[in-house]
Amino acid sequence: MVSFQLMPARDTKSSAAELQDNIHRQFSPADRLRMAIEMSEFARSLSKAGLRSRQPELTESELNEEMLIQLYGFRAARK
């Protein structure tokens, strides 16, 4: 089993952080992967919403291209 150490949050009481750590240690690898995917999808949705609010004139296709630029630093190949 792989062991990992969580970075302590600066704004969380140590007792709350310890409780959270104990809960996270009980997660299966599949649960951890699912949580990571969900957090990634949430972060992307926030990023996309921010782009949409700053550039409301973009079409959905243009918005997706701007997301690719933000995520990967290059323009998608055009067909």
C-alpha positions in Angstrom: 0.0 0.0 0.0 1.3 3.4 -0.9 1.5 5.9 1.9 1.1 9.6 1.5 1.1 12.6 3.7 -1.4 15.4 3.2 -0.2 18.9 3.4 -1.8 20.6 6.4 -4.2 23.4 5.6 -3.2 26.7 7.2 -6.8 27.8 7.9 -8.0 24.5 9.5 -7.8 23.6 13.2 -5.4 20.7 13.8 -8.3 18.6 15.3 -10.4 19.1 12.2 -7.4 18.3 9.9 -6.7 15.2 11.9 -10.3 14.0 11.5 -10.3 14.8 7.8 -7.0 12.9 7.4 -8.4 9.8 9.2 -11.5 9.8 6.9 -9.3 10.1 3.8 -7.1 7.3 4.9 -10.1 5.0 4.9 -10.9 5.7 1.2 -10.1 3.0 -1.3 -7.9 3.7 -4.3 -11.0 3.8 -6.4 -12.6 6.4 -4.1 -9.5 8.5 -4.3 -9.4 8.4 -8.0 -13.1 9.2 -8.2 -12.6 12.2 -6.0 -9.6 13.4 -8.0 -11.6 13.2 -11.2 -14.5 15.1 -9.6 -12.2 17.8 -8.4 -10.6 18.1 -11.8 -14.0 18.4 -13.5 -15.1 21.0 -11.0 -12.0 23.1 -11.5 -12.5 23.0 -15.3 -16.1 24.0 -14.9 -15.1 27.0 -12.8 -12.4 27.9 -15.3 -14.9 27.7 -18.2 -17.5 29.7 -16.3 -14.8 32.4 -15.7 -13.9 32.5 -19.4 -17.6 32.7 -20.3 -18.2 35.6 -18.0 -15.1 37.5 -19.3 -15.8 36.7 -23.0 -19.6 36.2 -23.4 -19.3 36.6 -27.2 -17.4 33.3 -27.7 -19.3 30.4 -29.2 -19.1 27.1 -27.5 -16.5 25.9 -29.9 -14.4 29.0 -29.3 -14.8 28.7 -25.6 -13.6 25.1 -25.7 -10.6 26.2 -27.8 -9.7 28.8 -25.2 -10.0 26.1 -22.5 -7.4 24.0 -24.4 -5.1 27.0 -24.6 -5.4 27.6 -20.8 -4.9 23.9 -20.0 -2.2 23.0 -22.5 -0.8 26.2 -23.8 -1.4 25.8 -27.5 -4.2 26.2 -30.1 -6.0 23.1 -31.1 -5.4 22.0 -34.7 -8.1 23.3 -37.0 -9.8 21.1 -39.5 
